[in-house]
Amino acid sequence: MGRLFGTDGVRGVANVDLTAEMALGLSVAAAHVLAEAGTFEGHRPVAVVGRDPRASGEFLEAAVVAGLASAGVDVLRVGVLPTPAVAYLTGSLGADLGVMLSASHNAMPDNGIKFFARGGHKLADELEGRIEAIYDEHRTGAPWDRPTGSGVGRVRSYDEGFDRYVAHLIAVLPNRLDGMKIVLDEAHGAAARVSPEAFTRAGAEIVTIGAEPDGLNINDGCGSTHLGKLKAAVVEHGAALGIAHDGDADRCLAVDHTGAEVDGDQILAVLALAMKERGALRSDTVVATVMSNLGFKLAMEAQGISLVQAAVGDRYVLEEMKQHGYALGGEQSGHVIILDHATTGDGTLTGLMLAARVAQSGRTLRELASVMERLPQVLINVPDVDRSRVASSADLAAAVGEAERELGATGRVLLRPSGTEPLVRVMVEAADIDQARSVAGRLADVVKSALG
């Protein structure tokens, strides 16, 4: 069988690609890999299990809990909470592993399983490979080693998780948000209770949209992938800014008081300057991905901040941060990691920190975000090509070299094979949108002819 784990856990259409049987089996396999150290140390291993509000999360949660308990793991069910809350609780409670059921920004029929290791950290590829190997071995007939009697895991609800997580968010804020009006779009997702509570406790006057999850409406025309309603609400209510999350609230995008979008690169820029001012930006360095806008790189250089670029995916940003001790990193999509306070992207924390900077500075978000100018960026997906030959094609290398000479220092070319589909992504940045479109179109044609 092909590899189950993608860039962010196991994901697919619930009850088709991701079944109850698979969820149960993966959970038992994860228990064998992630909880065995706890067993050796003489205590019962413990898992924290949470989910977003998708209807399919109800039966998948039941399967995960059953799998873990059958493997001798005690389970703390925290219910509907954001992915970063499950990661935080896994670490703060000293659990051996955490499990989050969510398909993030995907449409409602999808769902997914993310595992966290001790401390609330995402799994390295090696650990995912071990879980998958054990799952596949037993799926094809090898019996599980099952405890009996008092050896089976016990299951209980941990309702205190909500308050514990919100209290953590408030405790790390550098200043309050008293008197600030903020619109929150919760994507009818996992942060529908957490985010309004946290912003209210921080002193903000809030207006909420997309905060009535019914299990079927998650990400439906709202949240970080559909900003239209948030933009309109911010202008209608005369708010200082708006914050949008995705279904599991591990990302954050923003809208300024005029209704203009503030993307992940701009949020990173604002937070980087705030942290540098407080002496919290270690090594005066921020980590982003190769997809970040060139305008972000130029802005950071102008402010004396170094930029380290990682592969696309917040897990690779996090690996770079942990390896070198950097404090801030993220993606254009709004995954922002503030490593002193979170082990993964945390949309609620990011929104709070962004609002805190606005409140502390006395400047509008529009002014703060203007520290960087987004260069026009054109992305073309070229399907049905041999993505494995991107790096070896002489014709493609020549075309890229010609494009880079044409763009000069104010432009950039990036060709990236998709990790899951037979296509190549062509991204071009330039000072002028027409030039970016022209260069991207020419490169896409070369990709078709050279790799088709």
C-alpha angles and dihedrals in degrees: 000000000000123000111288099198117080129182091296110027128286114326139171146112107323114246091013110053095007110042133176089251091054092047091051093047095046090049092053090048091048090051090055092050104035103029101043092087090057091051092052090052090060103253132104109263115244131207131194113214125192138158145190119249098268113135090233089057089073096065094034091053089052090052093048093048091048092050094049095045091047088055092054098262121138109228130214108197109205095177123210108004135135121273092249090053091057090047091049094047092047088058101037094047093048092239121169094228143356131215126200123189109207143114091210111213094357122116120275099265090063126078137171147193123231122185126205125200125219111306091032096277126149115250125265117236090255093059092046089051092053092049091049093047092052092045092050093047093055094039088062095052114286110131122242120242097241127191120224138200113003089358095077118096124260123227128212138160116252103203091165089075093085096057093038092056096044091049089053092052092051093045094059097048111114092213141358129265098223114167096004116132111217132176115216123200107196097183088231082279146121096305096054091112102023101053098049090046093050095047091046093050088049089059102257125140102231138201114192132205127173090026100124107084116186098174093259106058102060112140089355105150092325143075131051094328094052110040099165097097092046093051091051093046094050091054093041094053097038090237125175090231145333131235125206127193132188126235097285095030098234090127137052134198124178143210123210125224092273093055095255118143120250108200132203094271091054092046089052090050093051093047093044092057092045092050093045089053090053093045090245099115100094114219086358086268135134127193122221135155133262087258094063114117116266087231088066092055092048092048093051092049090051090054095048094254121134120225124214115192122210132185117281112282131070091245090064091047088052093048090054091048094049094045094054102026097246117164104209135041142140153137137271088247090068102263100140122177119200097186098194089063107023140033095211140020109304117192096188093049091047092051092048092049091048092050090046090056090051091049094045096045098045087223128116121255088244090059093045094048091050088077084093130042114213109228114219109272125195122192123191123182112211109201133200098030134123100263091184091072098056093104096041104046111109092196091054093047090052092049092049091049091052091049092049091051090051093050096044121182095334097059142054141198126207126179113189128177112224115251094219110023137053093254142099123224116222113199123182129179124191140159088250124050094215091055091048091052093047095050093043092050092051092048092048089055091051091049090053094049097040099041104024 
